[in-house]
Amino acid sequence: MGSEWLYIPLYELCSYLNRGSAPAYAEENGVLVLNQKCVRDQQVSFSEARRTDTTKKPIVRERFLKPFDILVNSTGIGTLGRVAQVRNLSEETTIDSHLTLVRPDPEAIHPFYLGMAVRCFESKIEALGEGSTGQTELSRSRLGSLLIPVPSYEEQRAIAHILGTLDDKIELNRRMNQALEEMARALFKSWFVDFDPVRAKAEGRETGLPEEIAALFPDEFEDSELGEIPKGWSVKQLGNIIEISDSKRIPLSSRERAKRQGPYRYYGAAGIVDYVDDFLFDGVYLLVGEDGTVVTSAGNPVLQYVWGKFWVNNHAHVIRAKGGVTVEHLFLLLQRINATPFITGAVQPKLSQKNMNAIPVIQGPPELNQIFGRLIDPFFAKVRALNDEKDVLVSIRDALLPKLISGEIEVTKAECFTTRHV
């Protein structure tokens, strides 16, 4: 079946293929600019995007992104070759010079099929890079020479439908998780940042909370080193409310990991690095970046909410909460912390255990913390379940992708398989 397909250079299937340009960065307003950090796990993330001032440096019309545009990381060791396809845009967006924009020509190929096909060849794209160590670049001519398998349009559409159905469910799970976390964050902000129930009681208003919960909030404030806080609450160092399991971490070299491939996630400072044949931890934990990638662009610590059986290298602190505070409560708390003052090292940023322990945090009474933990637990239980389901769908999609794109699996057989899982 696949042997009958045509193999066509990528540039012949595009209406536009070019690198982005260096923007005139602006602190606010302006057009959104995606960079290589925005292309991860075959998805477009807008959280690391910045903005450009188009009055200082105009943008070529073709470089404004459109739905179904394909983005390819085109610089760097370990990042070159990453691929993602734009599905939705909420505002005008462009790319910087580290990305290449590949715009499918709908007259030549099904746009979503081409996105899937390019995603299938990430390793081949990475191999097209040229240059010295640390300066690897991917030219548009070499990317454009990539041969894409092209079946009939009917097969393209069918393959796009199958993989798109899986992608849509994966995206739905992601959005549901995002909504669940936002609801938990909103409640945390109301109780522990804005102190809405305390302000309501201080002003003689109803809190809107059940009487037994409202009674746990005071009706006045007092000064603290972090500013005004509810009376009777305290400012503690983070080390007083966490348990650290860093001593159980064991780093594995890439060579060791290659010999020990398995089903268990191997975490680094900012994400999953590999999968290995054993685990060190089992349960729900919070990982905090220790060195390398330790703070977000907003200055918050890099966090990973993790569960199940997993391994961690020595680039992430492994922590749990204590004193009536749950891991989920701790996660929401640390998401709002400015960690920048506690980071050392100019070349290799580091959040040491000592400095992490010294971060000041506001703490309410244990009874209130326990109630808050019980209230948000269903949100995060659903987050874990949806994410586990997403992982299954991703594994199915990633297994089907190369087989469908190569013609190894017939579309009808893949359709039967996916209907049982979506």
N, C-alpha and C positions, 0 to 999 in steps of 0.2 A: 504493500500500500504506500508506505513512505518513499519507496524507490521511484514511484511515479511522480512525485512532487518536483516542482521546480526549485532551484536554489538561486536566489536573486540577491545581489549586493544591497545592503541596507540603504545606501544613498538613492537607489532607484525606487524605493518604496516610500520616500519622504518628500514632503513639500518644503521642508526646511530642516537643515542640520548644521548647527554651529555652536561654538562655545559662547558662554555669556561674557559679560564685560565687567571690569572693576567698577563698582558703584561709588557714588559720592555719599557716604554713609551719613544719615541724619539720626538724631536722638529720638525724634518722634515725627509723626505724620509721614508724608512721602509714600512711595511705592514699596511694597513688601519685596524683600530680596531673599531668595533661597540660596543656601550654600551647601557644601558637602556634608555638613553635620545634619542637614535636613533630609538626607536620603539614607535611611537605615532600614534593615529588615524588609526590603522591597516595598517600603511605604514612604510617603511624603509626610514629614513632620514639620509643622509650622512653628513649633515652640522655640527653635533656635534661629528663626529668621530675623533679619534686621530690616532697616528701611533705607531707601536712597532718596536723595533730594534731586528730583528731575529738573529743577530750575538751574542747578549747577552742572548737571550732566544728563542730557536727554537720553531716553531709551529708544533704541530702534524698534519700530512698530512690531516687527516679527518676534522680538524677544519678550513681548507680553504673553504670558502663558495662557493656554487654552485647555479645556478638558481633553483628555487622552494624549496630551503631550508626554513624551518619555524623557526622563532625566537620567543622565549617566555621569557618575562621579569620574572626573578626568584627571585628577592629580593625586599624588601621595601613595605611600606604601600602606597597604591594608585597607585603604578606602577606594582606590581606583577600581572601577568596574562595577561598583554598586549601582543598581538600577531600581527605579520606581516610576510608576505611571500616575500622572495627575488625574484624579477623578472629579473632584469638586473644588471650586474656587469661590471664596466669599468676597474677594476684593482683587484689585489689580496687583499682579505679582510678576516678578521677573527672576533672573538667576544671575549669579556672579560668575567670574571667569574660571571657577573650579568645576563648573558643571557644563555639560553639553546638552543642548536641547534637540531632541529628535521628534519632529512633528510628522505623524503618519499622513500619507496622501490617501484619502478615502477612495480615490479613483483607482488606486493601485492595490490596496490591501485593506482588510478589516482593521480599523485602528486599535481595537482592544486585543485582537489576535496578535498584532505586531508587538504590542506592549508585553504580552505574555512570552512571545518568542524571544525578545531581547532579554527579558528577565531570565530566561532559561540559559542564556549564554554568558552569565556574569564572569565565570572563570576564564572563558575565552577572551572576553573583553579585557580583563585584567592582564592577560598575557600579551595584549597588543600594546601595552604601555612601553615607553622608551625613556632612557635617561639614566642618570646615576642614582645610587642609593639615596632615598629620601627626596629625590627630585623627579620621580617618575611622572611622565606626562602622556596623555592619550590625545593624539591629533585627530581632527575630524576626518581626515582622509583615511586613516587606518580604521577608525570606527566605521566609516561609511563602506569600507570594503568587506565588512562582516557579512558572510553569506547566510541568508535567512531562508529556511524551508517554507515553501508557499504551496499549500494544497489548493483545491478548488475553493471558490468563495463560499459555497455551501458548507464545506468542511471547516473553513476558517470560522464562519459564524457559529457553527455547532460547538467547536472547541472553545471559542470565546464565551459561549453561553454556559458551558459546563464549568469552566474555570472561573467565570464571572459570578456564577451562583455561589461557588465556594468563597470567593473573595467578598461578595456582598454579605454573606453570613458572618465571615470573620470581621468585617467592618462593623456590622450591626452589634456584635458582641463587644467590640472595642468601644463603640459609642455608648452602649448600655453601661459598661464599666465606668466610662468617663462620667456619665450622669450620676451613677451611684456614688462615686468618689466626691463629686461636686456637692451632692446633698449632704454627705458626711462633713465635708469641709465647711459648708454653710452653717451647719449646726455648731461645729467647733468654733468658728469665727464669732457666732452670736454669743456663745457662752464664755469663751476663754480669751477672746481678743477684744470684741466690742463691749462685752459685759452687759448685754441688753437686759437680762432679767434684773440685774442690780440697779441699772439706771431706771427701769420701770418702777421698782419698789421705792427707790429714792425720790421719785417724782410722784409717788402715790398712785401709779397706774397698775393695772393688772399685767401680770407677766405672760399670761396665755398658757402657762404651764400647769400641770396637775399640782395640787396643793402640797403634796409630799415632796415634790421636786423643787417647787418655788421656795419652800421653807429652808432649803440648803443654801440659798443665795442670801447674802447680807443686804442691807438697804442703805449702805454708805461705803465710801472709798477711803483709802489712806495712801500716803506717799510711799514709794519704794525706789530702789536703784534703777528700776525699769519704768519709772513713772507711776501714774495713778493705778492702783489695783484695788479689788474688793477688800474691804476690811476683814482681817483674819486670814487672808490668803498669804502666801509666802513666795519669795524668790529663792530658788534653790539652784545649785549647780546640777547640770545634766547627769553627772556621775552619781548623784544621789538617787536617781530614779531609773537607772539602767543596770542591766547585767551584761557584761562583756565576755564574749567567748572567743576572743582572738587567739588564745593559746591553743585552740583546737584546729586552727587553720593549718593546711599543709599545701604549699605551692607545688605545682607539677610543671616541669618544662614542656615545651611543645613536643619534644621528642618522646618524653614519658607519656604524654596524653595520646600521641599517635599510636602507642602500643597498648593503650588502655581505653580504647573507644567503648562506649556503652550508653545506657539510657539516662544517666544522671547528669543534671546540669552542673557545669563548672563555671562559677561566677568570678568575675573580676570587679574592678572598681565601679564600672558603669553598666555592666550587663553580662549576659551569658557569653563566655569565651569559647566554650567547647562542651562536649558531653563525654563522660568517663564511666568506667565500669563499677564504681563504688561511690559511697557517700560518707560525709562526715557529720552532717546535721540532718535532723528529722523533726519537722514542726514548722511553726510560723515564726519568722524572724524578720528583722530589719537590717539591711546592709547599708553601711555609710561609707562612701568613698574615702579611702585613707591617703592614697597618693596617686598622682597622675590626674585623672578626671575627678575632682573633688567638689567643685562648686558649679552651679548652673550660671547662665549669663546674668541672672538676677541676683546672684550671690548666695543662693540657698545651697545647702549641702546636697550632694548627689545621693539619692536614696533608692533602694530597691526593696519593695515589699515582697517577700518570698515565702514559700511554703512547700511542704513535702520533703522528699529526700534530695539532698544536694551537697555539692562540694564548693569550697570557697578558697581562693588563693589569698596571698597576704597583702592585697591591695584594697581590701574592703574590711571595715570593722563589722563584726557580727554581734548584734545586740538584741536584747529583749528588755521589756519594762518590768518594773516592780513597784511595790507600794500602792497597789490598787489601780495602777495605770496599765492599760492594755497595749499591745504592740501597735494596734491600729490607732489608738489615741496618740502614742508616741510618733507615729508616722505623720499624722496631721499636724502635730506640734512642730516637728522638725522641718516640715515643708515651709514654714513661715519664718524660720530662723535665718538671720544674716550671719553666715559662717565666715565671711571674708576676713574679719579681724582675727580669726583663730587659725588662719592658713599661713604656713611658713614655706620658704623655698621659692626662689624666683624662677629657676629653670624647671624644677620638678615640684609643683605645688603639693603640699602635704598637710593633712589634718591629723595630727598625732593623737594618740589616745589621751595623753595628758591635756591637750588643748580641747579636745572634744568634751572631756569630763568637766572642764571649767566653764562651758557655755551656760550662761544664766537663763533659767526658764521660770515662768510663773506657774505656781501650783495651787489648785483649789483643794478643798477638803477631800479626804479619801472616799467618803460616801458619795460625793458628787462625781468623782472620777469613775467609781464603779458603775453608777447609773449611766453615765455617758458611754462607758464601754459596752454596757448591755444594749443601749439604744443603737449604736452604730454596728454592732456585731452582725446583724442580718444583712446590712449593706455589703460588708466585706466578705461574708460567707457567699453571697451571690457573686461578688467580684471573682472570688477564687473559682467558683463553679463555672462561670462564663469563660474565664481565662483557660481553665483546663479543657473545656470544650473547644475553644479557639485553637489550642495547641493541637488537638486531634485533627481539626479541619485543616490546619496549616500543613500537618504531616501528610494528609491525604492529597492536598493540592500540590505540594512539592514532589510527591511521588508520581502523581499523574502528569504534571507539567512536561517533563522531558519526554515521557512516553507518548503523550498526545502530539507534542510538537514534532517529534521524529516520525510519527505514524506507526509506532510500535504497538499502540493500543488503538483499536477501532473506537470511533466516537460512540457507537451504540452500546458497547460494553462499558465504557466509562460512565455513560448516562445512567445505566442500571446500578452502578456502584455508588455514585454520588447521591442518588435519590434515597438511599438507605441511611445517609448520614447528615442530610441537610433538611 
